[in-house]
């Protein structure tokens, strides 16, 4: 597997983990935890989409 595929796999794993943390935070009624997980999820997803755009533009 190429290096860029591993990066996308890592980003996907981190995004799934943030989605899980959102559910856990809601379960324990932690508004701050849910908000933090949503914020981190937005950053991770944005990074993934930005990297994908940059890699498709270079081809």
PQR file with spaces between the fields and no chain letter, atoms N, CA, C, O and H, PARSE charges and radii, in Angstrom:
ATOM       1  N    UNK     1       0.846   -1.171    0.000 -0.4000 1.5000
ATOM       2  CA   UNK     1       0.000    0.000    0.000 -0.0000 2.0000
ATOM       3  C    UNK     1       0.890    1.232    0.000  0.5500 1.7000
ATOM       4  O    UNK     1       1.878    1.298    0.731 -0.5500 1.4000
ATOM       5  N    UNK     2       0.531    2.204   -0.824 -0.4000 1.5000
ATOM       6  CA   UNK     2       1.326    3.424   -0.892 -0.0000 2.0000
ATOM       7  C    UNK     2       1.152    4.245    0.382  0.5500 1.7000
ATOM       8  O    UNK     2       0.194    4.065    1.134 -0.5500 1.4000
ATOM       9  H    UNK     2      -0.271    2.150   -1.418  0.4000 1.0000
ATOM      10  N    UNK     3       2.094    5.143    0.603 -0.4000 1.5000
ATOM      11  CA   UNK     3       2.074    5.967    1.814 -0.0000 2.0000
ATOM      12  C    UNK     3       0.814    6.811    1.894  0.5500 1.7000
ATOM      13  O    UNK     3       0.235    6.950    2.972 -0.5500 1.4000
ATOM      14  H    UNK     3       2.872    5.289   -0.008  0.4000 1.0000
ATOM      15  N    UNK     4       0.374    7.384    0.764 -0.4000 1.5000
ATOM      16  CA   UNK     4      -0.809    8.245    0.823 -0.0000 2.0000
ATOM      17  C    UNK     4      -2.066    7.458    1.173  0.5500 1.7000
ATOM      18  O    UNK     4      -2.992    8.015    1.762 -0.5500 1.4000
ATOM      19  H    UNK     4       0.845    7.272   -0.111  0.4000 1.0000
ATOM      20  N    UNK     5      -2.119    6.172    0.825 -0.4000 1.5000
ATOM      21  CA   UNK     5      -3.261    5.346    1.217 -0.0000 2.0000
ATOM      22  C    UNK     5      -3.265    5.113    2.724  0.5500 1.7000
ATOM      23  O    UNK     5      -4.333    5.073    3.335 -0.5500 1.4000
ATOM      24  H    UNK     5      -1.366    5.719    0.347  0.4000 1.0000
ATOM      25  N    UNK     6      -2.091    4.958    3.332 -0.4000 1.5000
ATOM      26  CA   UNK     6      -2.008    4.781    4.781 -0.0000 2.0000
ATOM      27  C    UNK     6      -2.472    6.044    5.509  0.5500 1.7000
ATOM      28  O    UNK     6      -3.097    5.966    6.567 -0.5500 1.4000
ATOM      29  H    UNK     6      -1.223    4.990    2.835  0.4000 1.0000
ATOM      30  N    UNK     7      -2.163    7.203    4.936 -0.4000 1.5000
ATOM      31  CA   UNK     7      -2.587    8.460    5.554 -0.0000 2.0000
ATOM      32  C    UNK     7      -4.110    8.554    5.559  0.5500 1.7000
ATOM      33  O    UNK     7      -4.709    8.958    6.556 -0.5500 1.4000
ATOM      34  H    UNK     7      -1.656    7.267    4.076  0.4000 1.0000
ATOM      35  N    UNK     8      -4.733    8.177    4.439 -0.4000 1.5000
ATOM      36  CA   UNK     8      -6.193    8.217    4.373 -0.0000 2.0000
ATOM      37  C    UNK     8      -6.814    7.179    5.312  0.5500 1.7000
ATOM      38  O    UNK     8      -7.867    7.426    5.900 -0.5500 1.4000
ATOM      39  H    UNK     8      -4.246    7.849    3.629  0.4000 1.0000
ATOM      40  N    UNK     9      -6.176    6.038    5.450 -0.4000 1.5000
ATOM      41  CA   UNK     9      -6.667    5.031    6.387 -0.0000 2.0000
ATOM      42  C    UNK     9      -6.600    5.550    7.822  0.5500 1.7000
ATOM      43  O    UNK     9      -7.534    5.351    8.600 -0.5500 1.4000
ATOM      44  H    UNK     9      -5.320    5.837    4.972  0.4000 1.0000
ATOM      45  N    UNK    10      -5.515    6.203    8.168 -0.4000 1.5000
ATOM      46  CA   UNK    10      -5.368    6.790    9.506 -0.0000 2.0000
ATOM      47  C    UNK    10      -6.422    7.869    9.745  0.5500 1.7000
ATOM      48  O    UNK    10      -7.029    7.917   10.815 -0.5500 1.4000
ATOM      49  H    UNK    10      -4.756    6.365    7.537  0.4000 1.0000
ATOM      50  N    UNK    11      -6.639    8.730    8.758 -0.4000 1.5000
ATOM      51  CA   UNK    11      -7.652    9.772    8.906 -0.0000 2.0000
ATOM      52  C    UNK    11      -9.042    9.178    9.057  0.5500 1.7000
ATOM      53  O    UNK    11      -9.845    9.677    9.846 -0.5500 1.4000
ATOM      54  H    UNK    11      -6.146    8.691    7.890  0.4000 1.0000
ATOM      55  N    UNK    12      -9.338    8.121    8.314 -0.4000 1.5000
ATOM      56  CA   UNK    12     -10.644    7.469    8.426 -0.0000 2.0000
ATOM      57  C    UNK    12     -10.821    6.847    9.808  0.5500 1.7000
ATOM      58  O    UNK    12     -11.898    6.934   10.397 -0.5500 1.4000
ATOM      59  H    UNK    12      -8.686    7.716    7.673  0.4000 1.0000
ATOM      60  N    UNK    13      -9.768    6.223   10.324 -0.4000 1.5000
ATOM      61  CA   UNK    13      -9.832    5.643   11.663 -0.0000 2.0000
ATOM      62  C    UNK    13     -10.054    6.721   12.718  0.5500 1.7000
ATOM      63  O    UNK    13     -10.863    6.540   13.628 -0.5500 1.4000
ATOM      64  H    UNK    13      -8.893    6.153    9.845  0.4000 1.0000
ATOM      65  N    UNK    14      -9.344    7.836   12.605 -0.4000 1.5000
ATOM      66  CA   UNK    14      -9.499    8.921   13.568 -0.0000 2.0000
ATOM      67  C    UNK    14     -10.902    9.536   13.500  0.5500 1.7000
ATOM      68  O    UNK    14     -11.479    9.892   14.527 -0.5500 1.4000
ATOM      69  H    UNK    14      -8.687    7.983   11.866  0.4000 1.0000
ATOM      70  N    UNK    15     -11.444    9.658   12.283 -0.4000 1.5000
ATOM      71  CA   UNK    15     -12.797   10.201   12.138 -0.0000 2.0000
ATOM      72  C    UNK    15     -13.822    9.262   12.769  0.5500 1.7000
ATOM      73  O    UNK    15     -14.746    9.711   13.447 -0.5500 1.4000
ATOM      74  H    UNK    15     -10.975    9.369   11.449  0.4000 1.0000
ATOM      75  N    UNK    16     -13.656    7.964   12.547 -0.4000 1.5000
ATOM      76  CA   UNK    16     -14.583    6.997   13.156 -0.0000 2.0000
ATOM      77  C    UNK    16     -14.478    7.036   14.677  0.5500 1.7000
ATOM      78  O    UNK    16     -15.485    6.906   15.373 -0.5500 1.4000
ATOM      79  H    UNK    16     -12.905    7.599   11.996  0.4000 1.0000
ATOM      80  N    UNK    17     -13.276    7.213   15.189 -0.4000 1.5000
ATOM      81  CA   UNK    17     -13.086    7.301   16.626 -0.0000 2.0000
ATOM      82  C    UNK    17     -13.765    8.554   17.187  0.5500 1.7000
ATOM      83  O    UNK    17     -14.357    8.506   18.265 -0.5500 1.4000
ATOM      84  H    UNK    17     -12.458    7.319   14.623  0.4000 1.0000
ATOM      85  N    UNK    18     -13.683    9.668   16.466 -0.4000 1.5000
ATOM      86  CA   UNK    18     -14.356   10.889   16.920 -0.0000 2.0000
ATOM      87  C    UNK    18     -15.863   10.714   16.917  0.5500 1.7000
ATOM      88  O    UNK    18     -16.546   11.206   17.816 -0.5500 1.4000
ATOM      89  H    UNK    18     -13.202    9.708   15.590  0.4000 1.0000
ATOM      90  N    UNK    19     -16.394   10.016   15.911 -0.4000 1.5000
ATOM      91  CA   UNK    19     -17.840    9.768   15.871 -0.0000 2.0000
ATOM      92  C    UNK    19     -18.271    8.914   17.057  0.5500 1.7000
ATOM      93  O    UNK    19     -19.336    9.129   17.637 -0.5500 1.4000
ATOM      94  H    UNK    19     -15.839    9.617   15.181  0.4000 1.0000
ATOM      95  N    UNK    20     -17.443    7.956   17.404 -0.4000 1.5000
ATOM      96  CA   UNK    20     -17.729    7.130   18.578 -0.0000 2.0000
ATOM      97  C    UNK    20     -17.685    7.961   19.853  0.5500 1.7000
ATOM      98  O    UNK    20     -18.525    7.800   20.737 -0.5500 1.4000
ATOM      99  H    UNK    20     -16.578    7.782   16.933  0.4000 1.0000
ATOM     100  N    UNK    21     -16.711    8.842   19.941 -0.4000 1.5000
ATOM     101  CA   UNK    21     -16.593    9.702   21.123 -0.0000 2.0000
ATOM     102  C    UNK    21     -17.781   10.646   21.262  0.5500 1.7000
ATOM     103  O    UNK    21     -18.171   10.992   22.377 -0.5500 1.4000
ATOM     104  H    UNK    21     -16.028    8.973   19.222  0.4000 1.0000
ATOM     105  N    UNK    22     -18.358   11.063   20.140 -0.4000 1.5000
ATOM     106  CA   UNK    22     -19.557   11.896   20.197 -0.0000 2.0000
ATOM     107  C    UNK    22     -20.677   11.119   20.878  0.5500 1.7000
ATOM     108  O    UNK    22     -21.367   11.651   21.747 -0.5500 1.4000
ATOM     109  H    UNK    22     -18.041   10.781   19.234  0.4000 1.0000
ATOM     110  N    UNK    23     -20.856    9.863   20.484 -0.4000 1.5000
ATOM     111  CA   UNK    23     -21.882    9.027   21.099 -0.0000 2.0000
ATOM     112  C    UNK    23     -21.633    8.793   22.571  0.5500 1.7000
ATOM     113  O    UNK    23     -22.567    8.824   23.373 -0.5500 1.4000
ATOM     114  H    UNK    23     -20.295    9.431   19.778  0.4000 1.0000
ATOM     115  N    UNK    24     -20.387    8.561   22.935 -0.4000 1.5000
ATOM     116  CA   UNK    24     -20.051    8.351   24.349 -0.0000 2.0000
ATOM     117  C    UNK    24     -20.309    9.622   25.144  0.5500 1.7000
ATOM     118  O    UNK    24     -20.851    9.572   26.248 -0.5500 1.4000
ATOM     119  H    UNK    24     -19.629    8.536   22.284  0.4000 1.0000
ATOM     120  N    UNK    25     -19.921   10.755   24.583 -0.4000 1.5000
ATOM     121  CA   UNK    25     -20.128   12.023   25.291 -0.0000 2.0000
ATOM     122  C    UNK    25     -21.617   12.315   25.475  0.5500 1.7000
ATOM     123  O    UNK    25     -22.030   12.825   26.517 -0.5500 1.4000
ATOM     124  H    UNK    25     -19.481   10.795   23.686  0.4000 1.0000
ATOM     125  N    UNK    26     -22.412   11.993   24.470 -0.4000 1.5000
ATOM     126  CA   UNK    26     -23.860   12.181   24.614 -0.0000 2.0000
ATOM     127  C    UNK    26     -24.395   11.233   25.682  0.5500 1.7000
ATOM     128  O    UNK    26     -25.266   11.603   26.470 -0.5500 1.4000
ATOM     129  H    UNK    26     -22.076   11.579   23.624  0.4000 1.0000
ATOM     130  N    UNK    27     -23.872   10.017   25.704 -0.4000 1.5000
ATOM     131  CA   UNK    27     -24.324    9.034   26.686 -0.0000 2.0000
ATOM     132  C    UNK    27     -24.041    9.444   28.119  0.5500 1.7000
ATOM     133  O    UNK    27     -24.835    9.163   29.017 -0.5500 1.4000
ATOM     134  H    UNK    27     -23.164    9.717   25.064  0.4000 1.0000
ATOM     135  N    UNK    28     -22.910   10.109   28.338 -0.4000 1.5000
ATOM     136  CA   UNK    28     -22.592   10.553   29.693 -0.0000 2.0000
ATOM     137  C    UNK    28     -23.007   12.005   29.923  0.5500 1.7000
ATOM     138  O    UNK    28     -22.662   12.606   30.940 -0.5500 1.4000
ATOM     139  H    UNK    28     -22.266   10.337   27.608  0.4000 1.0000
ATOM     140  N    UNK    29     -23.744   12.553   28.975 -0.4000 1.5000
ATOM     141  CA   UNK    29     -24.294   13.905   29.051 -0.0000 2.0000
ATOM     142  C    UNK    29     -23.218   14.969   29.234  0.5500 1.7000
ATOM     143  O    UNK    29     -23.345   15.869   30.065 -0.5500 1.4000
ATOM     144  H    UNK    29     -24.025   12.065   28.148  0.4000 1.0000
ATOM     145  N    UNK    30     -22.159   14.846   28.442 -0.4000 1.5000
ATOM     146  CA   UNK    30     -21.075   15.816   28.474 -0.0000 2.0000
ATOM     147  C    UNK    30     -21.156   16.685   27.214  0.5500 1.7000
ATOM     148  O    UNK    30     -20.731   16.277   26.133 -0.5500 1.4000
ATOM     149  H    UNK    30     -22.056   14.115   27.767  0.4000 1.0000
ATOM     150  N    UNK    31     -21.698   17.864   27.375 -0.4000 1.5000
ATOM     151  CA   UNK    31     -21.842   18.767   26.238 -0.0000 2.0000
ATOM     152  C    UNK    31     -20.486   19.225   25.730  0.5500 1.7000
ATOM     153  O    UNK    31     -20.269   19.329   24.523 -0.5500 1.4000
ATOM     154  H    UNK    31     -22.043   18.195   28.253  0.4000 1.0000
ATOM     155  N    UNK    32     -19.589   19.493   26.643 -0.4000 1.5000
ATOM     156  CA   UNK    32     -18.255   19.952   26.258 -0.0000 2.0000
ATOM     157  C    UNK    32     -17.507   18.849   25.497  0.5500 1.7000
ATOM     158  O    UNK    32     -16.826   19.128   24.510 -0.5500 1.4000
ATOM     159  H    UNK    32     -19.766   19.408   27.624  0.4000 1.0000
ATOM     160  N    UNK    33     -17.631   17.618   25.950 -0.4000 1.5000
ATOM     161  CA   UNK    33     -16.980   16.499   25.262 -0.0000 2.0000
ATOM     162  C    UNK    33     -17.530   16.282   23.869  0.5500 1.7000
ATOM     163  O    UNK    33     -16.772   16.034   22.930 -0.5500 1.4000
ATOM     164  H    UNK    33     -18.184   17.391   26.751  0.4000 1.0000
ATOM     165  N    UNK    34     -18.844   16.374   23.726 -0.4000 1.5000
ATOM     166  CA   UNK    34     -19.461   16.205   22.408 -0.0000 2.0000
ATOM     167  C    UNK    34     -19.046   17.335   21.474  0.5500 1.7000
ATOM     168  O    UNK    34     -18.742   17.097   20.305 -0.5500 1.4000
ATOM     169  H    UNK    34     -19.459   16.576   24.489  0.4000 1.0000
ATOM     170  N    UNK    35     -19.031   18.551   21.981 -0.4000 1.5000
ATOM     171  CA   UNK    35     -18.634   19.695   21.160 -0.0000 2.0000
ATOM     172  C    UNK    35     -17.169   19.574   20.729  0.5500 1.7000
ATOM     173  O    UNK    35     -16.823   19.878   19.587 -0.5500 1.4000
ATOM     174  H    UNK    35     -19.278   18.745   22.930  0.4000 1.0000
ATOM     175  N    UNK    36     -16.325   19.134   21.641 -0.4000 1.5000
ATOM     176  CA   UNK    36     -14.912   18.953   21.311 -0.0000 2.0000
ATOM     177  C    UNK    36     -14.708   17.875   20.262  0.5500 1.7000
ATOM     178  O    UNK    36     -13.904   18.041   19.345 -0.5500 1.4000
ATOM     179  H    UNK    36     -16.605   18.887   22.569  0.4000 1.0000
ATOM     180  N    UNK    37     -15.432   16.772   20.393 -0.4000 1.5000
ATOM     181  CA   UNK    37     -15.310   15.685   19.425 -0.0000 2.0000
ATOM     182  C    UNK    37     -15.822   16.115   18.052  0.5500 1.7000
ATOM     183  O    UNK    37     -15.251   15.740   17.027 -0.5500 1.4000
ATOM     184  H    UNK    37     -16.085   16.637   21.138  0.4000 1.0000
ATOM     185  N    UNK    38     -16.894   16.897   18.032 -0.4000 1.5000
ATOM     186  CA   UNK    38     -17.410   17.405   16.752 -0.0000 2.0000
ATOM     187  C    UNK    38     -16.401   18.345   16.109  0.5500 1.7000
ATOM     188  O    UNK    38     -16.183   18.292   14.898 -0.5500 1.4000
ATOM     189  H    UNK    38     -17.358   17.202   18.864  0.4000 1.0000
ATOM     190  N    UNK    39     -15.787   19.204   16.911 -0.4000 1.5000
ATOM     191  CA   UNK    39     -14.773   20.127   16.406 -0.0000 2.0000
ATOM     192  C    UNK    39     -13.588   19.375   15.803  0.5500 1.7000
ATOM     193  O    UNK    39     -13.130   19.706   14.710 -0.5500 1.4000
ATOM     194  H    UNK    39     -15.964   19.247   17.894  0.4000 1.0000
ATOM     195  N    UNK    40     -13.096   18.367   16.515 -0.4000 1.5000
ATOM     196  CA   UNK    40     -11.968   17.572   16.020 -0.0000 2.0000
ATOM     197  C    UNK    40     -12.372   16.793   14.767  0.5500 1.7000
ATOM     198  O    UNK    40     -11.576   16.654   13.839 -0.5500 1.4000
ATOM     199  H    UNK    40     -13.468   18.098   17.404  0.4000 1.0000
ATOM     200  N    UNK    41     -13.599   16.288   14.739 -0.4000 1.5000
ATOM     201  CA   UNK    41     -14.086   15.562   13.566 -0.0000 2.0000
ATOM     202  C    UNK    41     -14.104   16.465   12.339  0.5500 1.7000
ATOM     203  O    UNK    41     -13.709   16.039   11.254 -0.5500 1.4000
ATOM     204  H    UNK    41     -14.245   16.400   15.494  0.4000 1.0000
ATOM     205  N    UNK    42     -14.554   17.701   12.496 -0.4000 1.5000
ATOM     206  CA   UNK    42     -14.579   18.644   11.375 -0.0000 2.0000
ATOM     207  C    UNK    42     -13.162   18.909   10.863  0.5500 1.7000
ATOM     208  O    UNK    42     -12.940   18.994    9.655 -0.5500 1.4000
ATOM     209  H    UNK    42     -14.874   18.048   13.377  0.4000 1.0000
ATOM     210  N    UNK    43     -12.214   19.039   11.777 -0.4000 1.5000
ATOM     211  CA   UNK    43     -10.824   19.275   11.380 -0.0000 2.0000
ATOM     212  C    UNK    43     -10.267   18.066   10.616  0.5500 1.7000
ATOM     213  O    UNK    43      -9.623   18.231    9.580 -0.5500 1.4000
ATOM     214  H    UNK    43     -12.394   18.970   12.758  0.4000 1.0000
ATOM     215  N    UNK    44     -10.514   16.862   11.123 -0.4000 1.5000
ATOM     216  CA   UNK    44     -10.004   15.649   10.482 -0.0000 2.0000
ATOM     217  C    UNK    44     -10.627   15.462    9.103  0.5500 1.7000
ATOM     218  O    UNK    44      -9.922   15.161    8.139 -0.5500 1.4000
ATOM     219  H    UNK    44     -11.037   16.729   11.965  0.4000 1.0000
ATOM     220  N    UNK    45     -11.946   15.640    9.003 -0.4000 1.5000
ATOM     221  CA   UNK    45     -12.614   15.482    7.715 -0.0000 2.0000
ATOM     222  C    UNK    45     -12.136   16.538    6.718  0.5500 1.7000
ATOM     223  O    UNK    45     -11.921   16.239    5.543 -0.5500 1.4000
ATOM     224  H    UNK    45     -12.518   15.885    9.786  0.4000 1.0000
ATOM     225  N    UNK    46     -11.973   17.752    7.186 -0.4000 1.5000
ATOM     226  CA   UNK    46     -11.473   18.813    6.306 -0.0000 2.0000
ATOM     227  C    UNK    46     -10.068   18.522    5.810  0.5500 1.7000
ATOM     228  O    UNK    46      -9.749   18.763    4.645 -0.5500 1.4000
ATOM     229  H    UNK    46     -12.147   17.995    8.141  0.4000 1.0000
ATOM     230  N    UNK    47      -9.232   18.005    6.695 -0.4000 1.5000
ATOM     231  CA   UNK    47      -7.874   17.638    6.302 -0.0000 2.0000
ATOM     232  C    UNK    47      -7.894   16.541    5.244  0.5500 1.7000
ATOM     233  O    UNK    47      -7.145   16.603    4.269 -0.5500 1.4000
ATOM     234  H    UNK    47      -9.491   17.810    7.641  0.4000 1.0000
ATOM     235  N    UNK    48      -8.740   15.546    5.432 -0.4000 1.5000
ATOM     236  CA   UNK    48      -8.844   14.455    4.464 -0.0000 2.0000
ATOM     237  C    UNK    48      -9.303   14.928    3.106  0.5500 1.7000
ATOM     238  O    UNK    48      -8.724   14.552    2.087 -0.5500 1.4000
ATOM     239  H    UNK    48      -9.348   15.496    6.224  0.4000 1.0000
ATOM     240  N    UNK    49     -10.342   15.753    3.077 -0.4000 1.5000
ATOM     241  CA   UNK    49     -10.842   16.260    1.801 -0.0000 2.0000
ATOM     242  C    UNK    49      -9.820   17.162    1.123  0.5500 1.7000
ATOM     243  O    UNK    49      -9.677   17.129   -0.099 -0.5500 1.4000
ATOM     244  H    UNK    49     -10.813   16.059    3.905  0.4000 1.0000
ATOM     245  N    UNK    50      -9.109   17.965    1.905 -0.4000 1.5000
ATOM     246  CA   UNK    50      -8.080   18.841    1.343 -0.0000 2.0000
ATOM     247  C    UNK    50      -6.943   18.028    0.737  0.5500 1.7000
ATOM     248  O    UNK    50      -6.476   18.334   -0.361 -0.5500 1.4000
ATOM     249  H    UNK    50      -9.225   17.992    2.898  0.4000 1.0000
ATOM     250  N    UNK    51      -6.491   16.988    1.450 -0.4000 1.5000
ATOM     251  CA   UNK    51      -5.427   16.140    0.918 -0.0000 2.0000
ATOM     252  C    UNK    51      -5.867   15.422   -0.347  0.5500 1.7000
ATOM     253  O    UNK    51      -5.092   15.305   -1.296 -0.5500 1.4000
ATOM     254  H    UNK    51      -6.870   16.739    2.341  0.4000 1.0000
ATOM     255  N    UNK    52      -7.098   14.943   -0.368 -0.4000 1.5000
ATOM     256  CA   UNK    52      -7.606   14.251   -1.555 -0.0000 2.0000
ATOM     257  C    UNK    52      -7.646   15.197   -2.746  0.5500 1.7000
ATOM     258  O    UNK    52      -7.289   14.806   -3.857 -0.5500 1.4000
ATOM     259  H    UNK    52      -7.728   15.038    0.403  0.4000 1.0000
ATOM     260  N    UNK    53      -8.074   16.431   -2.532 -0.4000 1.5000
ATOM     261  CA   UNK    53      -8.115   17.421   -3.615 -0.0000 2.0000
ATOM     262  C    UNK    53      -6.721   17.721   -4.121  0.5500 1.7000
ATOM     263  O    UNK    53      -6.509   17.789   -5.332 -0.5500 1.4000
ATOM     264  H    UNK    53      -8.364   16.749   -1.629  0.4000 1.0000
ATOM     265  N    UNK    54      -5.755   17.902   -3.214 -0.4000 1.5000
ATOM     266  CA   UNK    54      -4.386   18.194   -3.621 -0.0000 2.0000
ATOM     267  C    UNK    54      -3.786   17.032   -4.410  0.5500 1.7000
ATOM     268  O    UNK    54      -3.086   17.248   -5.399 -0.5500 1.4000
ATOM     269  H    UNK    54      -5.928   17.846   -2.230  0.4000 1.0000
ATOM     270  N    UNK    55      -4.059   15.802   -3.977 -0.4000 1.5000
ATOM     271  CA   UNK    55      -3.505   14.640   -4.669 -0.0000 2.0000
ATOM     272  C    UNK    55      -4.159   14.429   -6.032  0.5500 1.7000
ATOM     273  O    UNK    55      -3.496   13.980   -6.967 -0.5500 1.4000
ATOM     274  H    UNK    55      -4.628   15.626   -3.174  0.4000 1.0000
ATOM     275  N    UNK    56      -5.436   14.743   -6.160 -0.4000 1.5000
ATOM     276  CA   UNK    56      -6.086   14.589   -7.462 -0.0000 2.0000
ATOM     277  C    UNK    56      -5.663   15.690   -8.423  0.5500 1.7000
ATOM     278  O    UNK    56      -5.657   15.479   -9.636 -0.5500 1.4000
ATOM     279  H    UNK    56      -5.974   15.108   -5.400  0.4000 1.0000
ATOM     280  N    UNK    57      -5.308   16.865   -7.902 -0.4000 1.5000
ATOM     281  CA   UNK    57      -4.849   17.941   -8.758 -0.0000 2.0000
ATOM     282  C    UNK    57      -3.444   17.685   -9.296  0.5500 1.7000
ATOM     283  O    UNK    57      -3.111   18.161  -10.381 -0.5500 1.4000
ATOM     284  H    UNK    57      -5.313   17.036   -6.916  0.4000 1.0000
ATOM     285  N    UNK    58      -2.620   16.951   -8.569 -0.4000 1.5000
ATOM     286  CA   UNK    58      -1.255   16.684   -9.013 -0.0000 2.0000
ATOM     287  C    UNK    58      -1.198   15.591  -10.059  0.5500 1.7000
ATOM     288  O    UNK    58      -0.184   15.460  -10.745 -0.5500 1.4000
ATOM     289  H    UNK    58      -2.890   16.564   -7.687  0.4000 1.0000
ATOM     290  N    UNK    59      -2.257   14.797  -10.206 -0.4000 1.5000
ATOM     291  CA   UNK    59      -2.251   13.733  -11.207 -0.0000 2.0000
ATOM     292  C    UNK    59      -2.658   14.228  -12.515  0.5500 1.7000
ATOM     293  O    UNK    59      -2.708   13.461  -13.476 -0.5500 1.4000
ATOM     294  H    UNK    59      -3.080   14.903   -9.649  0.4000 1.0000
